[in-house]
Structure formats: C-alpha cells, structure tokens
Amino acid sequence: MKKLAAITFTSMVLLLATAMAVGAADSVEIRGKVATGTDTWTADDFAGFYYDLDDDIKTEELTATVTEGNKLMEPEGVVYTTKVMADDFDYEAWGSYNVIGFMADKYFAGYIDTPDSVEDVLFEESDDENVLSDEQLLKILMDNDDERTVTSGTPLAMEEGYELSIAAIDIDGNKVYLELSKDGAVVDSKVISPSKDGATMKDKTYYYKKDIGDSKDV
C-alpha cells in the first residue's frame, strides 16, 4: 500500500458513550413559575431542562400538585417524566438517532432504523441499537459535521484520549487503512473504501464497536 501525505475526512463523528456519572458541582439556582394547585414545567418555562433550540427538542416535564395549605399531595406531589425523541445527526447522511433529556443534559438513547434506506450504517452495524432496553443513558461525546484534514503524521484527535490515524492508502484500490488508538495504544483498525465506484455509506464510514455496561457492540 502506498502512503500519501494527507487525506480529507468529511463529516466524521465518534459516538462513543460513557456511563452517566453524577459529581459535585457548584450550586446554581434556576427559578421557574410558582405552583398553585397543579402546575407543569417544561423546557418552555424552566431553563433547568434540556432544550435543543435548533430542532425544538424538549423531553422533560415536572408536574407539582399542591393541596390547600401549600402542601404537596401524597404520594405523587412531584412527578418528573422524560421521553425519547428523534434527533438528526449533524452529518445528515447518517439519518437520525434517539435522544433523551435527563436532568438538563442530552443523552444517547439508541439508533433508529430507516427501512427505506441503506445509509443507516450505525444502526445496521450496532448489535445493541436500543440502550434504553438495558436501562442505560449514554453521554454523547461528539456529533458534528466539521471537515478536518488529517495527515499521515497528524491524526484526528477526539474525546477520551482517542485518535484516528492514517496507516496507509492504496490509491489503485481506492482503500484507506485506518487505526484507532486510545491513550497511545491501538485498539482497532479497519480498511474503508470511500472513493471506489458506487461507494455506499458503509464503504465511506469508519466505525468502532464497544461494549458499554450492559450494552454490547454499540
């Protein structure tokens, strides 16, 4: 295989997810309307909930029921609910995936099957498409469609110590040999063929599968 100096990767996203961790944080006070009787807060009127302004995605609700004497009704005086909604990948060719807001943060909830498309490569290649069935919320580390130029000596730096580098390029065969490393150690390698005639999204996409908690090969 022949090595080239550089290759441009368009719209590459690493959707590695980590288990949700709750740690100590500085105290922040966020105020909403005052409940009288029964009131429900959503992201429309409470800034403490997750809200995607671009796609109008809001999944969280909090309902408070106050009785006479300003006491919360028992046993369900305060009820918090959240739901799954579809969100488009910033790289639109990959379609959509499910997200869920929880405690004001956005989490990955699973890939979405697109029956009439062969481009939903992340759904097709993931063995465990719905992480909510495993009772897990996974943090989204990156989701963007920025274009980056990666050279043989300058890998693509990502989150959590991951880097994607070009090991070699076969010009005649329209193949690229990639290596993924974490903290300097190679954890995966794969050959993709983004420039071959009739290349599908699977040919153009590098993906790395990983077990995360009870979810397998995400």
VENGI-V204013 format. One record per helix or strand of 2 or more residues. SS is the DSSP state (2 for helix, 1 for strand). FROM is the first residue (numbers start at 0). TO is the last residue. If there is no record, write none. Layout:
# VENGI-V204013
ss=(SS/SS)
from=(FROM/FROM)
to=(TO/TO)
This chain:
# VENGI-V204013
ss=(1/1/1/1/1/1/2/1/1/2/2/1/1/1/2/1/1/1/2)
from=(5/37/59/70/77/83/91/95/104/120/130/137/146/155/158/161/174/184/200)
to=(9/40/66/71/81/87/93/101/110/124/133/138/150/156/160/169/181/191/203)
